Amino acid sequence: MNKQNVFGYIANIGEVLVLIGAAFWITGWEFINYVFAVGTLLFTVGRLFEKHPESTTITLRRLYTQRTIGVVVLVLSALLMFFYDRINGFEIGDYEVHATASAWLLPFFIFVVIELYTAFRIPSELKKENK
């Protein structure tokens, strides 16, 4: 088994756990936060250590950078899932932060949009580059 395949499998397992954690969050089960966090950790490790093909096009480099930004936003989402109560009431100048238990949903939505966009664009660009 190839090292790159292992990182791909780790990312896939993490992505499934993230989806399970996000889907069952509405139930209020305490362990679902941990499923989401473990999935985020596995997905981050798998995604950040996978090898990108050497590309000469700026479009592919931009897409891989967007994927990395998506992973960072996913980690932020997992952190907000656990620590939203610590930032609730935090004051920045004249503004007081009001965070709810669903504060993690906005960064998660941003991650999903980035992931869907790059999931379709990267194979398309790789096909164009290989022609």
C-alpha positions, -999 to +999 in steps of 0.1 A: +000+000+000+013+034-010+019+061+015-002+086-005-031+061-005-030+059+033-033+097+036-062+095+011-080+069+032-074+088+064-089+119+048-119+099+036-125+084+070-122+118+086-147+133+061-172+107+069-169+113+106-172+151+100-204+145+081-218+121+108-209+147+135-225+175+116-257+155+107-263+143+143-253+175+160-290+185+161-297+155+185-276+171+212-256+140+221-225+151+239-202+126+221-211+139+187-188+169+193-160+144+197-169+125+166-168+158+147-135+168+163-118+134+155-131+135+120-117+170+116-083+159+129-082+129+106-093+149+076-068+176+084-039+151+087-050+133+055-055+165+035-024+183+045+000+154+040-013+143+006+011+150-022-001+174-049+009+167-084+035+191-098+016+217-117+027+245-139-007+263-140-015+290-115-051+277-115-042+244-099-019+261-073-048+284-064-072+255-061-049+236-038-044+267-017-082+271-015-084+235-002-059+243+025-079+273+035-110+251+037-092+228+061-082+257+083-119+269+083-130+233+093-106+234+122-121+267+133-155+252+130-145+223+153-130+247+178-162+268+178-182+237+184-164+232+217-155+267+229-185+289+218-194+295+254-159+309+262-162+336+235-198+345+245-197+379+262-162+387+251-158+424+245-139+439+216-139+477+221-176+487+223-188+454+208-198+424+229-196+390+211-228+369+213-221+333+204-246+305+204-242+267+202-246+269+165-217+293+160-198+266+142-223+263+114-211+293+094-174+282+091-186+247+084-208+260+055-178+279+041-158+247+043-184+228+025-187+253-003-149+254-008-147+216-007-174+212-033-159+238-056-124+223-055-137+187-057-151+194-091-125+220-104-093+201-096-100+170-117-112+192-145-080+212-144-058+181-142-076+167-172-069+199-192-033+199-181-027+162-191-041+167-226 
